Amino acid sequence: MKNKKVLIVGGSSGIGLNLAKKLELKGADVIIASRSAKEKQSELKNLSGLHSSTFYSVDITKEEDIKNLLKIVGNIDHLVLTVKSPLVSGSFLELNPEDVRSAFETKFWGQYNFAKLARKNINKNGSITLTSGTLGVRPYSGYSTMSIIAGAVDSLCKALAVELAPLRVNSVSPGYKTLEELHDKIPLGLGSDAKMSNPYLFLLEDSYLTGTSIVCDGGATLV
Ligand SMILES: NC(=O)c1ccc[n+]([C@@H]2O[C@H](COP(=O)([O-])OP(=O)(O)OC[C@H]3O[C@@H](n4cnc5c(N)ncnc54)[C@H](OP(=O)(O)O)[C@@H]3O)[C@@H](O)[C@H]2O)c1
C-alpha cells in the first residue's frame, strides 16, 4: 500500500475511518470523502490520529458531486466505498416504498454510480471495494430493505468483476457491531470497526481476488 492513492468514500466514520488509519500506517496516500468529511477534518485528525489524509465533501447521491470530487482527486489506485444509508426498518407490509427507495439511493445507486464514474480514474492494477452486509444472505424480520440492498451490492460486485476486468472489484459483507441482543448468539460476538476493516485491507492487497465478497461477521450467518 506504500504510496498507493486510496479514496475512501464514507471514510469519515466507523469502518471506513478505521481503515483510513490502517492505510496511513502502511504508507498509503489516503483521501477521505463524505458529506461532512471536509467540515469535520480538524476533529477527525485530532480524535482519530490521522496525519496525512486529505478530506473532501461529497454526497454520493448527487452525480455532480461525484464528478467534481473525481476531477479534484484525479487518478487513484484504489476506491473503497463504505457509505451507510439511513436505517429503514419495519414490517415489509408496512414499509413506505419511498423510504426503501431513498435507502437504495445512498447505498446501492451511490456505489453503482461512483464505480461507473470513477472507472477511468483508477490506475492499472487498481481495485474497487464495495460494502454489502450479511443481511443480504441471512435476513432478519424487519430488515428487508437492508437485505435487498446488500444482496444487490454483492451481485453488482460480481457483475463488475466480470465486466471491468482486469480492474478488480470485490465487496466486504460486515455483520453486526451494535445490536447488543445478538451478542451472545453470535459465535464470536459483536464486531467492531477495527475487526471489520481488516477484510478491506486483504482485498486491496491481494492481486488475484476479484468478484469476492468477504463475510466478516464472527459467525453470525451460521446461527
Ligand atoms: N455496522 C454494522 O454492524 C454493519 C452491518 C452491516 C453492514 N454494514 C455496512 O458497513 C458500511 C459501514 O458501516 P459503518 O457502521 O462504518 O457506518 P458509519 O459509521 O455510519 O459511516 C458511514 C459513512 O457513510 C457516509 N455517508 C452516509 N451517507 C452518505 C452520502 N449520501 N454521501 C457520502 N457519504 C455518506 C457517512 O458520512 P457523512 O454522514 O459525513 O456523509 C460516514 O462516513 C455501511 O455500508 C453499512 O451499511 C455495517
The ligand as an ORCA input file, in Angstrom:
! r2SCAN-3c Opt
* xyz 0 1
  N     -22.038     -1.596     11.308
  C     -22.542     -2.752     11.110
  O     -22.757     -3.538     12.017
  C     -22.832     -3.097      9.703
  C     -23.536     -4.205      9.396
  C     -23.778     -4.481      8.088
  C     -23.332     -3.621      7.121
  N     -22.658     -2.508      7.452
  C     -22.252     -1.610      6.395
  O     -20.900     -1.236      6.504
  C     -20.759      0.099      5.977
  C     -20.071      0.991      7.001
  O     -20.826      0.978      8.194
  P     -20.392      1.896      9.439
  O     -21.034      1.350     10.634
  O     -18.922      2.073      9.419
  O     -21.119      3.268      9.050
  P     -20.961      4.749      9.645
  O     -20.013      4.800     10.786
  O     -22.338      5.285      9.854
  O     -20.278      5.524      8.420
  C     -20.990      5.703      7.249
  C     -20.263      6.700      6.377
  O     -21.099      6.956      5.223
  C     -21.076      8.365      4.969
  N     -22.279      8.697      4.198
  C     -23.574      8.469      4.515
  N     -24.380      8.957      3.547
  C     -23.576      9.480      2.598
  C     -23.803     10.146      1.367
  N     -25.047     10.355      0.908
  N     -22.737     10.558      0.636
  C     -21.466     10.348      1.089
  N     -21.185      9.742      2.250
  C     -22.236      9.311      3.006
  C     -21.020      8.996      6.372
  O     -20.520     10.304      6.397
  P     -21.432     11.641      6.253
  O     -22.560     11.490      7.224
  O     -20.470     12.723      6.538
  O     -21.885     11.669      4.829
  C     -19.989      8.058      7.024
  O     -18.678      8.460      6.676
  C     -22.177      0.572      5.601
  O     -22.411      0.274      4.251
  C     -23.050     -0.323      6.467
  O     -24.359     -0.475      5.962
  C     -22.402     -2.224      8.717
*
